């Protein structure tokens, strides 16, 4: 997995970048064969804006969030991406089960 962190007009500290890399490794729980994870960080006034794009075997996922706190902004982005993955996976499983039931009859 390749993790790319791009900071635009924000002076993200080394510790913040390290925390993003550690949190990016958590995506392995939800995705198979992650090819890349790209983070974009911005500071607009008193708010942080974070966006993340994941390219995996199952597709592309993208989320953006705004918050006054850096850590909560990153957590919101992660929650959105995990929610997208769970939604897509439940649709896939539902289709697969309905197909299997039709084949049994």
C-alpha positions in Angstrom: 0.0 0.0 0.0 1.3 3.5 -0.9 0.1 6.3 1.3 0.4 9.8 -0.1 -0.1 12.9 2.2 -0.5 16.2 0.5 -0.7 19.4 2.6 -2.0 22.5 1.0 -1.8 25.8 2.8 -1.6 24.0 6.2 1.5 23.5 8.3 0.8 19.9 9.3 3.3 18.8 11.8 5.4 15.7 11.5 3.3 14.1 14.3 0.1 14.8 12.4 1.5 13.2 9.3 2.6 10.2 11.2 -0.9 9.8 12.8 -2.4 9.8 9.3 -0.1 7.1 8.1 -0.9 5.0 11.1 -4.7 5.5 10.6 -4.3 4.7 6.9 -3.1 1.2 7.9 -6.4 0.6 9.5 -8.1 0.6 6.1 -6.6 -2.9 5.6 -9.4 -4.2 7.9 -12.1 -3.2 5.4 -10.4 -3.4 2.0 -8.6 -6.1 0.1 -5.5 -5.2 -1.9 -5.3 -1.5 -1.3 -3.2 0.0 -4.1 -3.0 3.6 -2.9 -4.3 5.9 -0.2 -4.1 9.6 -0.9 -4.8 12.3 1.7 -5.2 16.0 1.1 -5.1 18.4 4.1 -6.1 22.0 4.0 -6.6 24.7 6.7 -9.3 27.2 5.8 -9.5 29.9 8.4 -10.0 28.2 11.7 -11.2 24.9 10.2 -9.3 21.9 8.8 -10.5 20.2 5.6 -9.4 16.7 5.0 -10.1 14.4 2.0 -9.1 10.9 1.3 -9.1 8.8 -1.8 -8.6 5.0 -1.7 -7.9 2.9 -4.7 -8.4 -0.8 -4.0 -9.4 -4.0 -5.9 -13.0 -3.3 -5.0 -13.0 0.2 -6.5 -12.4 3.9 -5.7 -13.6 5.5 -2.5 -13.5 9.2 -1.7 -14.6 11.3 1.3 -14.2 14.8 2.6 -14.8 16.4 6.0 -14.5 19.7 7.8 -13.9 20.3 11.5 -12.2 22.7 13.8 -10.1 19.9 15.3 -7.5 18.1 13.1 -8.0 14.7 14.7 -11.8 14.8 14.5 -11.6 15.8 10.9 -9.5 12.8 10.1 -11.8 10.5 12.0 -14.9 11.8 10.2 -13.2 11.1 6.8 -12.4 7.5 8.0 -15.9 7.0 9.2 -17.4 8.1 5.9 -15.1 5.8 3.8 -15.8 2.8 6.1 -19.6 3.5 5.7 -19.2 3.6 1.9 -17.4 0.3 2.0 -19.9 -1.4 4.2 -22.8 -0.2 2.1 -21.2 -1.4 -1.1 -20.3 -4.8 0.4 -23.8 -5.3 1.8 -25.2 -4.7 -1.7 -22.8 -7.2 -3.2 -23.6 -9.8 -0.6 -27.4 -9.3 -1.0 -27.1 -9.8 -4.8 -24.9 -12.9 -4.4 -27.4 -14.4 -1.9 -30.4 -13.7 -4.1 -28.6 -15.3 -7.0 -27.7 -18.4 -4.9 -31.3 -18.8 -3.8 -32.6 -18.7 -7.4 -30.1 -21.4 -8.3 -31.2 -23.7 -5.5 -34.8 -23.8 -6.6 
